[in-house]
Amino acid sequence: MMAKLLVDPHTKRVVYAAQDGVTPERIMIIDGARQYLFSPATCEHAIYSGPLPAGFNPQKCWDFWYRGNRIEPISAQASPQLLAERA
């Protein structure tokens, strides 16, 4: 399966995944008490052609990092320091 990914250049978190290649003009993500606003112009673009991880979909993609041509879940057990470095 092939997906076009929009990735936050600072945290490497996946902002949006489009399997049809069409991306929205704006993406708002609410994470806890924080809101993030992205556009395709503010994101890194990547084409991912591997199998998508379990639980990965456009509504849950913020819970994944894109690193080295891999999509990895952000583990709830990741250290707070690691999460702070990514945020």
C-alpha positions as CSV (number, residue, x, y, z in Angstrom):
1,M,0.0,0.0,0.0
2,M,1.2,3.5,-0.8
3,A,0.5,6.6,1.3
4,K,1.5,10.2,1.0
5,L,2.6,11.4,4.5
6,L,2.7,14.9,5.9
7,V,5.2,15.0,8.7
8,D,5.9,17.7,11.3
9,P,9.6,18.7,10.5
10,H,10.3,19.4,14.2
11,T,8.9,16.3,15.9
12,K,8.8,13.9,13.0
13,R,5.2,13.0,14.0
14,V,2.9,12.1,11.2
15,V,0.4,14.9,10.7
16,Y,-1.7,13.3,7.9
17,A,-1.7,10.3,5.7
18,A,-3.4,10.2,2.4
19,Q,-3.8,6.9,0.5
20,D,-5.3,8.7,-2.5
21,G,-2.6,11.4,-2.6
22,V,-5.0,14.2,-1.8
23,T,-4.1,16.3,1.3
24,P,-6.2,19.0,3.0
25,E,-5.3,22.6,2.9
26,R,-5.1,22.8,6.7
27,I,-4.9,20.2,9.5
28,M,-5.7,20.9,13.1
29,I,-4.6,18.5,15.7
30,I,-5.7,18.7,19.3
31,D,-3.4,16.8,21.7
32,G,-4.4,17.2,25.3
33,A,-4.6,20.9,26.0
34,R,-2.5,21.9,22.9
35,Q,-3.7,22.7,19.4
36,Y,-1.4,22.4,16.4
37,L,-2.2,23.9,13.0
38,F,-0.4,22.6,9.9
39,S,-0.6,23.1,6.2
40,P,1.2,21.1,3.5
41,A,3.6,24.0,3.1
42,T,4.7,23.7,6.7
43,C,5.2,19.9,6.6
44,E,7.8,17.5,5.2
45,H,6.3,15.2,2.5
46,A,7.1,11.5,2.2
47,I,5.8,8.7,0.1
48,Y,5.5,5.5,2.2
49,S,5.1,2.2,0.3
50,G,5.4,-0.4,3.1
51,P,2.7,-2.0,5.2
52,L,0.9,0.4,7.5
53,P,1.2,-0.4,11.2
54,A,-1.9,-1.7,13.1
55,G,-4.0,1.2,14.3
56,F,-2.5,3.7,11.8
57,N,-5.2,5.8,10.1
58,P,-5.7,9.5,9.3
59,Q,-7.4,10.0,12.7
60,K,-4.6,8.3,14.7
61,C,-1.5,9.2,12.6
62,W,-0.4,11.8,15.2
63,D,0.4,8.8,17.5
64,F,3.2,7.7,15.1
65,W,6.6,8.9,14.1
66,Y,8.1,8.7,10.6
67,R,11.8,8.0,10.9
68,G,14.1,6.5,8.4
69,N,11.4,5.3,6.0
70,R,9.6,3.6,8.9
71,I,6.4,4.5,10.7
72,E,6.7,3.7,14.4
73,P,4.1,4.1,17.1
74,I,4.9,6.6,19.9
75,S,5.0,4.2,22.8
76,A,3.2,5.2,26.0
77,Q,6.3,3.9,27.6
78,A,8.7,6.2,25.8
79,S,10.6,8.2,28.4
80,P,9.2,11.7,29.2
81,Q,12.6,13.1,28.1
82,L,12.3,11.4,24.7
83,L,8.8,12.7,24.2
84,A,9.9,16.2,25.3
85,E,12.7,16.1,22.7
86,R,10.2,15.1,20.0
87,A,7.6,17.8,21.0
